[in-house]
Amino acid sequence: MHPFHHAASQPDTPAIIMAGSGETLSYAQLEAESNRIAHLLRGLGLQRGDTIAILMLNEIDYLPICWAAQRAGLVYVAMSTKLTADEAGYIAQDSGAKAIFCSASLAAVAVAATPGLAPAARLCTGAGADGCTRLHDAIRDLSATRIADESAGRDMLYSSGTTGRPKGVRGPLPEGPIDQVDALTGLVAHLYQFAPGMMYLSPAPLYHAAPLRYCMSVHKFGGTVVVMEKFDPETYLALIEQHRITHSQLVPTMFVRMLKLPEDVRTRYDTSSLKVAIHAAAPCPVDVKHAMIAWWGPVIYEYYSATEGAGFTAISPQEWLARPGSVGKSILGEIRVLDDDGALLGPNQTGRIFFHGGGSFSYHNDAEKTASVMSEHGATFGDIGHVDEDGYLFLTDRQAFMIISGGVNVYPQEAENTLISHPEVADVAVFGIPDAEMGEAVHAVVQPRDMARAGPALEAELLAYVRGKLSHVKCPKRIDFRAELPRHDTGKLYKRLLKDEYWAKAG
């Protein structure tokens, strides 16, 4: 399956609709643009196995660029739009990018990040920018036919880099034709009912692994991708109604933001067209997921994996209602749970999660980091949890965020899940801070729904709330308030940044 098949069979079907601007590309237009860009890349001298970088906002040209690289046998590196020139430069250099595509508003960063590239190898969308070549000028006179030497390329995405320089997750280039059915295509058809005619709403940045890969999977089936330029909870609901969305992929923070809309706003929009709403990327509080299923019905599916692709679990809404909190059974790799000494643990015993025999990967230019996540039991994503007697995985927290207070292991996810259910809490992070007596103390930073309420009275209310639901050893001793927490556009909380700040203050 590949978009070129749909360009032939349904040329006028929308492949991409930009939610805000309404810009649309049909399958015929997607095929033509991706072919022209593939010819451009060959003209720049790029051959199979070479790399391009993409530093772009969610816009109409993003996916055609990826499809051009895919059909030209290239590695395409989608970069966060939040990067500084130094950070983007590190990724461009580390990946060996021979060309970069950028949005006009990010052109200055792209130019500063790639001093070794000629302006012809810096392709800027929109109106163009200094130091770049305007993409549509560069491809205007190029052929819309397929290049003669097509071969399958793939993405290489970099870790978030919150604890050091990010690392590229690199797998082998696919062999065979560009329309060969891959594992993800088969998986989404089986698990999530991807099929021709589907309407898919993508609310997250396309540079992130799941949005990019799921959008491209939709194109393999001939569906329509509606891309939000930026997530907004009410706009998201309106788009479901407007486009009769059948499928979407979200993160739990998006659920929370929608649930905290006023009741009359939440019930204003018809979401009955939804067949499958997929979520992952972060643990979802049980109360939040119960509330979403009560609202949308049993259409919410969850999976657990990572950019590395070394393992994959999945759970249907029906299974989850029978086992609240589980992220499902493994369908890629055997789950093994190890204690701190590396010994295998049995059912319902908590330890580090490994996937044995799953997908292969390596960190680009970093054999040491690759080795650090591998063992004879497979690869680990750094998570703690247990498997029940039926093989269902339950996650406890990230190993890096475990708090040791008075010799007791405390996993902050429990307190976070409890606090986020309070109506006055918009966002929360719980982590350990230095404590002279206990070693570490449990601490919380809360983003209130109304910053004017931040203060001792709200702190006391929230502390009483969490202590009424959890044992005191798991509860924060204090709560600080901030207008906003450091979250990635995909919803990932950069808790390490907060924790490092507090530890630095403590010396």
C-alpha positions as CSV (number, residue, x, y, z in Angstrom):
1,M,0.0,0.0,0.0
2,H,1.3,3.4,-0.9
3,P,-0.3,6.8,-1.8
4,F,0.6,6.3,-5.5
5,H,-2.0,3.6,-5.7
6,H,-4.7,5.9,-4.3
7,A,-3.5,8.8,-6.7
8,A,-4.4,6.4,-9.5
9,S,-7.7,5.0,-8.1
10,Q,-9.1,8.1,-6.3
11,P,-7.1,11.1,-7.4
12,D,-9.6,13.7,-6.1
13,T,-9.9,12.3,-2.6
14,P,-8.4,14.7,0.0
15,A,-5.2,13.2,1.4
16,I,-4.4,16.2,3.7
17,I,-6.7,18.9,5.1
18,M,-5.1,21.6,7.3
19,A,-7.7,22.2,10.1
20,G,-7.1,25.9,10.5
21,S,-6.5,27.2,7.0
22,G,-8.6,24.7,5.2
23,E,-5.7,24.1,2.7
24,T,-6.2,20.7,1.0
25,L,-4.0,18.3,-1.0
26,S,-5.7,15.6,-3.0
27,Y,-4.0,12.2,-3.6
28,A,-3.2,13.3,-7.1
29,Q,-1.5,16.5,-5.7
30,L,0.3,14.6,-3.0
31,E,1.7,12.2,-5.6
32,A,2.8,15.0,-7.9
33,E,4.4,17.1,-5.1
34,S,6.3,14.1,-3.5
35,N,7.6,13.1,-7.0
36,R,8.8,16.6,-7.7
37,I,10.6,16.8,-4.3
38,A,12.1,13.4,-5.0
39,H,13.5,14.7,-8.3
40,L,14.8,17.7,-6.4
41,L,16.6,15.6,-3.9
42,R,18.3,13.5,-6.6
43,G,19.3,16.8,-8.3
44,L,21.0,17.8,-5.1
45,G,23.0,14.5,-5.3
46,L,21.2,12.6,-2.5
47,Q,21.1,8.9,-3.0
48,R,19.7,5.9,-1.1
49,G,20.8,5.9,2.6
50,D,21.5,9.7,2.7
51,T,19.7,11.9,5.2
52,I,17.5,15.0,5.2
53,A,16.4,17.1,8.2
54,I,12.9,18.6,8.6
55,L,12.4,21.7,10.9
56,M,8.8,22.6,10.2
57,L,5.6,23.5,11.8
58,N,2.4,21.5,11.0
59,E,1.8,22.7,7.5
60,I,0.5,21.4,4.1
61,D,4.0,20.5,2.7
62,Y,5.2,18.4,5.7
63,L,3.9,15.0,4.7
64,P,4.7,15.4,0.9
65,I,8.3,16.0,1.9
66,C,8.3,12.8,4.0
67,W,6.8,10.8,1.2
68,A,9.4,12.2,-1.2
69,A,12.2,11.0,1.1
70,Q,10.4,7.6,1.6
71,R,10.2,7.0,-2.1
72,A,13.8,8.2,-2.7
73,G,15.3,5.7,-0.1
74,L,16.3,8.5,2.3
75,V,16.4,8.8,6.0
76,Y,14.3,11.7,7.1
77,V,14.9,13.3,10.5
78,A,11.9,15.2,11.9
79,M,13.1,17.8,14.4
80,S,11.3,19.6,17.2
81,T,10.3,23.2,16.3
82,K,11.4,24.2,19.9
83,L,15.1,23.6,19.3
84,T,17.6,26.4,19.4
85,A,20.1,26.8,16.6
86,D,22.7,24.9,18.6
87,E,20.4,22.0,19.4
88,A,19.2,21.8,15.8
89,G,22.8,22.0,14.6
90,Y,23.8,19.1,16.8
91,I,21.1,16.9,15.3
92,A,21.8,18.0,11.7
93,Q,25.5,17.3,12.1
94,D,25.0,14.0,14.1
95,S,22.5,12.7,11.5
96,G,24.6,13.7,8.5
97,A,21.8,15.7,6.9
98,K,22.7,16.7,3.4
99,A,19.6,19.0,3.0
100,I,17.1,20.6,5.4
101,F,13.5,21.6,4.9
102,C,12.2,24.4,7.1
103,S,9.2,26.7,7.7
104,A,9.7,30.3,6.9
105,S,9.4,31.3,10.6
106,L,12.1,28.7,11.5
107,A,14.5,29.6,8.6
108,A,16.9,31.6,10.8
109,V,17.3,28.6,13.1
110,A,17.7,26.2,10.1
111,V,20.4,28.5,8.5
112,A,22.3,28.9,11.7
113,A,22.1,25.1,12.3
114,T,23.5,24.1,8.9
115,P,26.5,26.4,8.1
116,G,28.0,23.7,5.9
117,L,25.0,23.5,3.6
118,A,24.6,25.6,0.4
119,P,21.4,27.7,0.1
120,A,20.2,25.3,-2.6
121,A,20.2,22.5,0.1
122,R,18.1,24.6,2.5
123,L,14.5,24.4,1.2
124,C,12.0,26.8,2.8
125,T,8.3,26.5,2.6
126,G,5.9,29.4,2.2
127,A,7.3,32.7,1.1
128,G,10.9,31.6,1.6
129,A,13.6,33.3,3.6
130,D,17.2,34.5,3.5
131,G,19.8,31.8,3.2
132,C,17.3,29.3,1.8
133,T,15.7,28.4,-1.5
134,R,12.0,28.6,-1.7
135,L,10.7,25.0,-2.0
136,H,8.0,25.7,-4.5
137,D,10.3,27.7,-6.8
138,A,12.8,24.8,-6.7
139,I,10.2,22.2,-7.8
140,R,8.0,24.2,-10.1
141,D,9.6,23.0,-13.3
142,L,10.4,19.5,-12.1
143,S,8.7,16.4,-13.4
144,A,5.7,15.0,-11.5
145,T,6.6,11.5,-12.7
146,R,8.2,8.9,-10.4
147,I,12.0,8.9,-10.2
148,A,13.6,5.9,-11.9
149,D,15.5,4.5,-8.9
150,E,12.8,4.4,-6.2
151,S,13.5,2.5,-3.0
152,A,12.0,2.6,0.5
153,G,13.4,5.1,3.0
154,R,12.4,5.6,6.6
155,D,12.4,8.1,9.5
156,M,15.1,8.5,12.1
157,L,13.7,10.3,15.1
158,Y,15.7,11.7,18.0
159,S,15.0,11.3,21.7
160,S,13.8,14.4,23.6
161,G,17.1,15.0,25.2
162,T,15.9,16.2,28.6
163,T,18.8,14.4,30.3
164,G,21.5,15.1,27.8
165,R,22.1,15.3,24.0
166,P,19.2,13.6,22.1
167,K,20.1,10.4,20.3
168,G,18.7,9.3,16.9
169,V,16.9,6.0,16.9
170,R,18.0,4.3,13.7
171,G,16.8,1.1,12.1
172,P,17.8,-0.6,8.8
173,L,16.4,0.8,5.6
174,P,13.6,-1.4,4.3
175,E,14.3,-3.7,1.4
176,G,11.9,-4.3,-1.4
177,P,9.5,-2.0,-3.2
178,I,8.3,1.3,-1.7
179,D,4.7,0.0,-1.4
180,Q,5.7,-3.1,0.6
181,V,3.4,-3.7,3.6
182,D,5.3,-3.1,6.8
183,A,4.6,-4.2,10.4
184,L,2.9,-0.9,11.4
185,T,0.5,-1.1,8.5
186,G,-0.6,-4.5,9.4
187,L,-0.8,-3.6,13.1
188,V,-3.1,-0.6,12.7
189,A,-5.4,-2.5,10.3
190,H,-5.8,-5.3,12.8
191,L,-6.0,-3.3,16.0
192,Y,-7.5,0.0,15.0
193,Q,-9.7,-0.7,11.9
194,F,-7.6,1.5,9.5
195,A,-9.4,1.2,6.2
196,P,-10.1,3.2,3.0
197,G,-12.4,6.1,3.6
198,M,-11.3,6.7,7.2
199,M,-11.1,10.3,8.4
200,Y,-8.2,10.8,10.8
201,L,-7.7,13.8,13.1
202,S,-4.0,14.5,14.0
203,P,-3.8,17.1,16.9
204,A,-0.1,16.8,17.7
205,P,3.2,18.1,16.1
206,L,4.1,16.0,13.1
207,Y,7.8,15.9,14.1
208,H,6.8,13.4,16.9
209,A,7.0,9.7,16.2
210,A,3.3,8.7,16.6
211,P,1.7,11.6,14.7
212,L,4.1,11.2,11.8
213,R,3.9,7.5,11.5
214,Y,0.1,7.3,12.0
215,C,-0.6,10.0,9.5
216,M,1.6,8.2,6.9
217,S,-0.2,4.9,7.7
218,V,-3.5,6.6,7.0
219,H,-2.2,7.5,3.6
220,K,-1.3,3.9,2.9
221,F,-5.0,3.1,3.3
222,G,-6.2,6.0,1.2
223,G,-7.8,7.8,4.1
224,T,-7.9,11.6,4.8
225,V,-5.6,13.2,7.4
226,V,-7.0,16.4,9.1
227,V,-3.9,18.1,10.6
228,M,-4.4,20.6,13.4
229,E,-1.8,23.4,13.4
230,K,-1.9,23.3,17.2
231,F,-4.1,21.5,19.7
232,D,-7.0,23.3,21.3
233,P,-9.6,21.3,23.2
234,E,-12.8,22.9,22.0
235,T,-11.5,23.2,18.4
236,Y,-10.6,19.5,18.5
237,L,-14.2,18.6,19.4
238,A,-15.5,20.9,16.7
239,L,-13.3,19.3,14.1
240,I,-14.6,15.8,14.9
241,E,-18.1,17.0,14.2
242,Q,-17.2,19.1,11.1
243,H,-15.2,16.3,9.4
244,R,-17.1,13.3,10.8
245,I,-13.8,12.0,12.2
246,T,-13.5,8.3,12.6
247,H,-10.0,7.9,14.0
248,S,-7.6,10.0,16.1
249,Q,-4.5,9.7,18.2
250,L,-4.1,11.7,21.4
251,V,-2.1,11.9,24.7
252,P,-3.7,11.9,28.2
253,T,-3.1,15.6,28.7
254,M,-5.5,16.3,25.8
255,F,-8.1,14.2,27.6
256,V,-7.6,16.2,30.7
257,R,-8.0,19.5,28.9
258,M,-11.2,18.4,27.2
259,L,-12.7,17.1,30.4
260,K,-12.0,20.4,32.1
261,L,-14.0,22.3,29.5
262,P,-17.4,23.6,30.8
263,E,-20.1,21.0,30.6
264,D,-22.1,23.0,28.1
265,V,-19.0,23.2,25.8
266,R,-18.2,19.5,26.0
267,T,-21.7,18.4,25.1
268,R,-22.1,21.0,22.3
269,Y,-20.3,18.8,19.7
270,D,-21.3,15.5,18.1
271,T,-18.5,13.0,18.5
272,S,-20.6,9.9,17.5
273,S,-18.6,9.4,14.3
274,L,-15.5,8.3,16.3
275,K,-14.7,4.6,16.0
276,V,-11.2,4.6,17.4
277,A,-9.4,7.1,19.6
278,I,-5.8,5.8,20.3
279,H,-3.7,7.1,23.1
280,A,-0.2,6.5,24.4
281,A,3.0,8.5,25.2
282,A,2.3,8.9,28.9
283,P,0.4,7.1,31.6
284,C,-3.3,8.0,31.7
285,P,-4.9,8.4,35.2
286,V,-7.6,5.7,35.7
287,D,-10.3,8.3,36.6
288,V,-9.5,10.3,33.5
289,K,-9.9,7.3,31.2
290,H,-13.1,6.2,32.9
291,A,-14.5,9.7,32.3
292,M,-13.5,9.6,28.6
293,I,-15.1,6.2,28.0
294,A,-18.2,7.4,29.8
295,W,-18.3,10.4,27.5
296,W,-17.2,8.9,24.1
297,G,-18.1,5.3,24.6
298,P,-15.9,2.2,24.3
299,V,-13.8,3.7,21.4
300,I,-10.6,4.5,23.4
301,Y,-7.7,2.2,22.7
302,E,-4.3,2.3,24.4
303,Y,-0.8,1.1,23.5
304,Y,2.6,1.2,25.1
305,S,5.8,1.5,23.1
306,A,8.5,4.0,22.3
307,T,10.3,5.5,19.3
308,E,12.8,2.7,19.6
309,G,10.1,0.2,18.6
310,A,11.7,-2.7,20.6
311,G,8.3,-3.7,22.1
312,F,4.6,-3.0,21.8
313,T,1.6,-3.7,24.0
314,A,-2.0,-2.9,23.2
315,I,-5.4,-3.0,25.0
316,S,-8.9,-2.5,23.8
317,P,-11.5,-0.5,25.8
318,Q,-13.3,-3.6,26.7
319,E,-10.1,-5.2,28.1
320,W,-9.2,-2.0,29.9
321,L,-12.6,-1.8,31.7
322,A,-12.0,-5.3,33.0
323,R,-8.4,-4.4,34.0
324,P,-8.3,-0.6,34.7
325,G,-4.8,0.8,34.6
326,S,-3.3,-1.9,32.3
327,V,-1.5,-1.0,29.0
328,G,-2.3,-4.4,27.6
329,K,-0.6,-7.6,26.5
330,S,2.5,-7.7,24.3
331,I,2.2,-8.2,20.6
332,L,5.8,-7.4,19.9
333,G,8.5,-8.9,22.2
334,E,8.2,-11.0,25.3
335,I,7.7,-8.9,28.5
336,R,10.3,-9.7,31.2
337,V,10.3,-8.0,34.6
338,L,13.7,-7.8,36.4
339,D,14.7,-6.7,39.9
340,D,17.6,-4.4,40.6
341,D,20.0,-7.3,40.5
342,G,18.8,-8.4,37.1
343,A,16.9,-11.4,38.3
344,L,13.6,-12.4,36.7
345,L,10.5,-11.6,38.7
346,G,7.2,-13.5,38.6
347,P,3.6,-12.3,38.1
348,N,2.5,-9.2,40.1
349,Q,6.0,-8.4,41.2
350,T,7.2,-4.9,40.4
351,G,10.5,-4.3,38.6
352,R,12.1,-2.9,35.4
353,I,10.3,-3.7,32.2
354,F,12.3,-5.4,29.3
355,F,11.1,-6.6,25.9
356,H,12.9,-9.7,24.7
357,G,13.0,-10.5,21.0
358,G,11.2,-7.4,19.8
359,G,12.2,-4.9,17.1
360,S,15.9,-4.2,16.5
361,F,17.3,-0.6,16.7
362,S,20.5,1.3,17.6
363,Y,21.2,4.8,18.8
364,H,22.9,6.6,15.9
365,N,26.6,7.2,16.6
366,D,26.3,6.0,20.2
367,A,27.1,2.3,20.8
368,E,27.5,3.0,24.5
369,K,24.0,4.3,25.0
370,T,22.6,1.4,22.8
371,A,24.4,-1.1,25.1
372,S,23.1,0.7,28.2
373,V,19.5,-0.2,27.5
374,M,20.2,-3.8,26.4
375,S,20.6,-7.0,28.3
376,E,20.3,-10.7,27.7
377,H,16.6,-10.1,28.5
378,G,16.1,-7.6,25.7
379,A,15.7,-3.8,25.7
380,T,14.2,-1.4,28.3
381,F,12.4,1.9,27.9
382,G,13.3,2.8,31.5
383,D,9.9,2.0,33.0
384,I,8.8,0.2,36.2
385,G,5.8,-2.1,36.4
386,H,4.5,-5.6,36.7
387,V,2.7,-8.2,34.6
388,D,-0.4,-10.0,36.0
389,E,-1.0,-13.7,35.8
390,D,-2.8,-13.3,32.5
391,G,0.1,-11.3,30.8
392,Y,-1.3,-7.8,31.1
393,L,1.2,-5.1,31.8
394,F,0.7,-2.4,34.4
395,L,3.1,0.5,34.6
396,T,4.1,2.1,37.9
397,D,6.4,5.0,36.8
398,R,9.6,5.9,35.1
399,Q,12.6,4.4,36.9
400,A,14.4,7.8,36.7
401,F,11.6,9.5,38.7
402,M,11.4,7.0,41.6
403,I,11.8,8.8,45.0
404,I,13.6,7.1,47.9
405,S,12.2,8.7,51.1
406,G,13.3,7.3,54.4
407,G,14.4,4.1,52.6
408,V,10.9,3.7,51.0
409,N,10.5,3.6,47.2
410,V,7.8,6.1,46.2
411,Y,6.5,6.3,42.6
412,P,5.2,9.9,42.0
413,Q,2.7,8.9,39.3
414,E,0.2,7.9,41.9
415,A,0.1,11.3,43.5
416,E,0.1,13.0,40.0
417,N,-2.9,10.9,39.0
418,T,-4.7,11.8,42.2
419,L,-4.0,15.6,42.0
420,I,-4.9,16.0,38.4
421,S,-8.5,14.8,39.2
422,H,-9.0,17.8,41.5
423,P,-11.1,20.4,39.7
424,E,-8.7,23.2,40.5
425,V,-5.7,21.5,39.0
426,A,-4.8,22.1,35.3
427,D,-1.4,20.3,35.4
428,V,0.9,18.7,38.0
429,A,4.4,17.3,38.4
430,V,5.5,15.3,41.5
431,F,9.1,14.5,42.1
432,G,11.7,14.1,44.9
433,I,13.7,17.0,46.4
434,P,16.6,16.9,48.9
435,D,15.6,16.3,52.5
436,A,18.2,16.3,55.4
437,E,16.3,13.7,57.4
438,M,14.6,11.5,54.8
439,G,17.1,11.8,51.9
440,E,14.3,12.8,49.6
441,A,10.9,14.4,50.2
442,V,7.9,14.1,47.9
443,H,7.2,17.5,46.3
444,A,4.6,18.8,43.9
445,V,4.4,21.7,41.5
446,V,0.8,22.5,40.3
447,Q,-0.5,24.6,37.5
448,P,-3.9,25.8,38.9
449,R,-6.9,26.4,36.6
450,D,-7.0,29.9,38.1
451,M,-3.6,31.3,39.0
452,A,-5.3,33.9,41.2
453,R,-6.2,31.1,43.6
454,A,-2.6,30.0,44.0
455,G,-1.5,30.3,47.6
456,P,-1.6,28.7,51.1
457,A,-5.3,28.1,51.1
458,L,-5.3,26.1,47.8
459,E,-2.1,24.3,48.9
460,A,-3.9,23.1,52.1
461,E,-6.9,22.1,50.1
462,L,-4.9,20.0,47.7
463,L,-2.7,18.4,50.4
464,A,-5.9,17.3,52.2
465,Y,-7.4,16.0,49.0
466,V,-4.4,13.8,48.1
467,R,-3.9,12.6,51.7
468,G,-7.5,11.5,51.8
469,K,-6.8,9.1,48.9
470,L,-3.2,7.9,49.3
471,S,-1.0,6.9,52.2
472,H,0.9,9.9,53.6
473,V,4.3,8.5,52.5
474,K,3.2,8.9,48.8
475,C,1.9,12.4,49.3
476,P,3.7,15.7,48.7
477,K,4.9,17.5,51.8
478,R,4.5,20.8,50.0
479,I,3.0,22.2,46.8
480,D,4.4,25.1,44.8
481,F,2.4,26.8,42.0
482,R,3.3,27.9,38.5
483,A,1.4,29.4,35.7
484,E,2.7,26.7,33.3
485,L,4.6,23.5,33.5
486,P,7.3,22.6,31.0
487,R,5.5,20.3,28.6
488,H,6.5,19.2,25.1
489,D,3.9,20.0,22.4
490,T,3.1,16.3,22.3
491,G,2.1,16.4,26.0
492,K,5.2,14.9,27.5
493,L,6.1,16.5,30.8
494,Y,9.7,17.6,31.1
495,K,9.8,16.7,34.8
496,R,13.6,16.4,34.8
497,L,13.9,20.1,34.2
498,L,11.8,20.9,37.3
499,K,13.7,18.4,39.4
500,D,17.1,19.6,38.3
501,E,16.0,23.2,39.2
502,Y,15.1,22.2,42.8
503,W,18.2,20.1,43.3
504,A,20.4,22.9,42.0
505,K,18.8,25.3,44.5
506,A,19.6,22.9,47.3
507,G,23.2,22.8,46.2
